[in-house]
Amino acid sequence: MSKLAEKMGQAINVMSDREGKYLTFALANEEYGISILKIKEIIGMMPITPVPQTPEFVKGVINLRGKVIPVIDLRLRFGMNKIDYTERTCIVVVEISSESETVMIGIVVDSVSEVLNIKAEDIEETPTFGTKLKTDYILGMAKFEGGIKILLDIDKVLSRDEVAMIEKTV
């Protein structure tokens, strides 16, 4: 087997690991996706209690059926402009894996779109943007009808230190 064929085989195996169902949602004018296996529930906006001395992207905590869940605004985490929440804004409760345990976190998104079954052949590697930009939280780029949905590895959207800091808020 040639080295090129071997490399292509490895790339296909990596992409097939990413194949599956994704909840897609909008932030600004972009579409993103998170593996449906990480989604616990989707809820409408509700009162968020601010927590002092946290980064701007940490909106605070909510009481979800007696459980205190930290909430982050994904727009702010990604350095996008802050906007007023609308009737389409919602909180997607996800389960992220930290070093020691799994943690439930709410992420504020502009709107939820749909659940898509994304095939390995529709997923491209994340382009390299140079060494200054951190993109390890991007699983890949899913191609759709002339557009692209950015697939997120929700476990890597926050750094270990940020997860530890958020865990301390609850």
C-alpha positions as CSV (number, residue, x, y, z in Angstrom):
1,M,0.0,0.0,0.0
2,S,1.3,3.4,-0.9
3,K,2.0,6.0,1.8
4,L,-0.7,8.2,0.3
5,A,-3.3,5.5,0.4
6,E,-2.3,4.7,4.0
7,K,-2.7,8.4,5.0
8,M,-6.1,8.6,3.3
9,G,-7.2,5.4,5.1
10,Q,-6.2,7.0,8.4
11,A,-8.1,10.2,7.6
12,I,-11.2,8.3,6.7
13,N,-11.0,6.3,10.0
14,V,-10.7,9.6,11.9
15,M,-13.7,11.1,10.2
16,S,-15.8,7.9,10.7
17,D,-15.2,8.4,14.4
18,R,-16.9,11.8,14.0
19,E,-19.9,10.5,12.0
20,G,-23.2,10.5,13.7
21,K,-26.1,12.7,14.8
22,Y,-25.5,16.3,15.7
23,L,-27.7,19.0,17.2
24,T,-27.1,22.1,15.0
25,F,-27.6,25.6,16.2
26,A,-26.8,29.2,15.2
27,L,-24.4,31.7,16.6
28,A,-24.2,35.0,14.8
29,N,-24.6,34.0,11.1
30,E,-22.8,30.6,11.5
31,E,-24.1,27.1,12.0
32,Y,-22.5,24.8,14.6
33,G,-23.1,21.2,15.7
34,I,-22.6,19.2,18.8
35,S,-22.8,15.4,19.0
36,I,-26.3,14.5,20.2
37,L,-24.7,12.1,22.7
38,K,-23.5,15.2,24.6
39,I,-26.9,16.9,24.8
40,K,-29.0,16.4,27.9
41,E,-31.8,18.9,27.1
42,I,-32.8,22.1,25.4
43,I,-34.6,24.7,27.4
44,G,-35.9,28.2,26.8
45,M,-34.2,31.1,28.4
46,M,-34.9,31.4,32.1
47,P,-33.6,33.7,34.9
48,I,-29.8,33.3,35.3
49,T,-28.3,34.2,38.6
50,P,-25.0,36.0,38.1
51,V,-21.9,34.8,40.0
52,P,-19.4,37.5,40.9
53,Q,-15.8,37.4,39.7
54,T,-16.3,35.1,36.8
55,P,-15.2,35.7,33.2
56,E,-17.7,37.7,31.1
57,F,-18.8,34.5,29.1
58,V,-19.9,32.8,32.4
59,K,-23.5,34.2,32.7
60,G,-24.1,32.5,36.1
61,V,-26.2,29.6,37.3
62,I,-29.7,28.3,36.8
63,N,-31.9,26.1,39.0
64,L,-32.9,23.2,36.7
65,R,-35.4,21.0,38.6
66,G,-33.4,21.4,41.9
67,K,-30.0,21.1,40.3
68,V,-27.7,24.1,40.0
69,I,-26.2,24.3,36.5
70,P,-23.6,26.8,35.4
71,V,-24.4,28.7,32.2
72,I,-22.0,30.1,29.6
73,D,-22.7,32.3,26.6
74,L,-21.1,30.6,23.7
75,R,-21.1,33.8,21.7
76,L,-19.0,35.5,24.3
77,R,-16.7,32.5,24.8
78,F,-15.9,32.6,21.0
79,G,-15.3,36.4,21.2
80,M,-18.4,37.4,19.2
81,N,-20.5,40.5,19.9
82,K,-22.9,40.3,22.8
83,I,-26.6,40.6,21.7
84,D,-29.9,40.8,23.4
85,Y,-31.6,37.5,23.9
86,T,-34.7,36.8,21.8
87,E,-37.6,34.3,21.9
88,R,-35.4,32.0,19.9
89,T,-32.4,32.1,22.2
90,C,-32.2,29.0,24.3
91,I,-29.9,27.1,26.7
92,V,-28.6,23.8,25.5
93,V,-27.6,21.7,28.6
94,V,-24.6,19.6,27.7
95,E,-22.5,17.0,29.6
96,I,-18.8,17.7,29.3
97,S,-16.0,15.4,30.4
98,S,-13.4,17.0,32.7
99,E,-10.4,15.1,34.1
100,S,-12.1,13.7,37.1
101,E,-15.8,13.6,36.2
102,T,-18.6,14.7,33.9
103,V,-20.1,18.2,34.4
104,M,-23.4,19.6,33.2
105,I,-23.2,23.0,31.7
106,G,-25.7,25.2,30.0
107,I,-24.6,26.9,26.8
108,V,-26.6,29.9,25.5
109,V,-27.1,29.8,21.7
110,D,-28.9,32.1,19.4
111,S,-31.3,29.4,18.1
112,V,-31.4,25.6,17.7
113,S,-31.8,24.5,14.1
114,E,-32.2,20.7,13.8
115,V,-30.7,17.3,14.4
116,L,-28.7,16.1,11.4
117,N,-27.2,12.7,10.6
118,I,-23.7,13.6,9.3
119,K,-21.8,11.0,7.4
120,A,-18.0,10.7,7.5
121,E,-17.6,11.6,3.8
122,D,-19.3,15.0,4.5
123,I,-16.8,15.9,7.2
124,E,-13.5,17.7,6.4
125,E,-10.5,18.2,8.7
126,T,-10.3,21.6,10.4
127,P,-8.2,23.9,8.3
128,T,-5.0,25.2,9.9
129,F,-5.1,28.8,10.8
130,G,-1.5,29.1,12.0
131,T,-0.1,28.5,15.4
132,K,-1.7,31.6,17.1
133,L,-5.3,30.3,16.8
134,K,-6.5,27.6,19.1
135,T,-8.9,25.3,17.1
136,D,-8.6,22.0,18.9
137,Y,-12.2,22.4,20.0
138,I,-13.3,22.0,16.4
139,L,-13.9,18.4,15.4
140,G,-14.3,19.1,11.7
141,M,-16.3,21.0,9.1
142,A,-19.5,19.4,7.8
143,K,-20.3,20.3,4.2
144,F,-24.0,20.9,3.3
145,E,-25.6,22.4,0.2
146,G,-22.9,24.9,-0.4
147,G,-22.5,25.8,3.3
148,I,-20.5,24.5,6.2
149,K,-21.5,23.6,9.8
150,I,-18.7,23.8,12.3
151,L,-18.7,20.6,14.5
152,L,-17.6,21.3,18.0
153,D,-15.9,19.0,20.5
154,I,-17.8,20.5,23.5
155,D,-15.3,18.8,25.9
156,K,-12.6,21.2,24.6
157,V,-14.5,24.5,24.2
158,L,-13.5,25.3,27.8
159,S,-9.9,24.8,29.1
160,R,-9.3,22.6,32.1
161,D,-8.8,25.7,34.2
162,E,-12.1,27.2,33.0
163,V,-14.0,24.0,33.8
164,A,-12.4,23.8,37.2
165,M,-13.3,27.5,37.8
166,I,-16.9,26.9,36.7
167,E,-17.2,23.8,38.9
168,K,-16.3,25.9,41.9
169,T,-19.2,28.3,41.1
170,V,-21.8,25.6,41.9
